[in-house]
Amino acid sequence: MVRINGQNEDAAGRTIDEYLRERDYSLKQVAVERNGEIVPRSRYADVQLCDGDIVEVVSFVGGG
């Protein structure tokens, strides 16, 4: 299990890119932290989620 935004999810084995696309996140409007470190957007397709990972996905919202 992977803890994502405070919820346990069965996402182990997926890349960050796969997870975000499955959940319909806009890849250009999110930042991802994995185990306390920011993951560069260029690495989303390379970084695989593992059991025990703690992930935070933050969406940016424009406004004014």
Secondary structure in CASP SS format (residue, H / E / C, confidence):
PFRMAT SS
TARGET T0000
AUTHOR 0000-0000-0000
METHOD secondary structure of the structure
MODEL  1
M C 1.00
V E 1.00
R E 1.00
I E 1.00
N C 1.00
G C 1.00
Q E 1.00
N E 1.00
E E 1.00
D C 1.00
A C 1.00
A C 1.00
G C 1.00
R C 1.00
T E 1.00
I H 1.00
D H 1.00
E H 1.00
Y H 1.00
L H 1.00
R H 1.00
E H 1.00
R C 1.00
D C 1.00
Y C 1.00
S C 1.00
L H 1.00
K H 1.00
Q H 1.00
V E 1.00
A E 1.00
V E 1.00
E E 1.00
R E 1.00
N C 1.00
G C 1.00
E E 1.00
I E 1.00
V E 1.00
P C 1.00
R H 1.00
S H 1.00
R H 1.00
Y C 1.00
A C 1.00
D C 1.00
V C 1.00
Q E 1.00
L C 1.00
C C 1.00
D C 1.00
G C 1.00
D C 1.00
I E 1.00
V E 1.00
E E 1.00
V E 1.00
V E 1.00
S E 1.00
F C 1.00
V C 1.00
G C 1.00
G C 1.00
G C 1.00
END
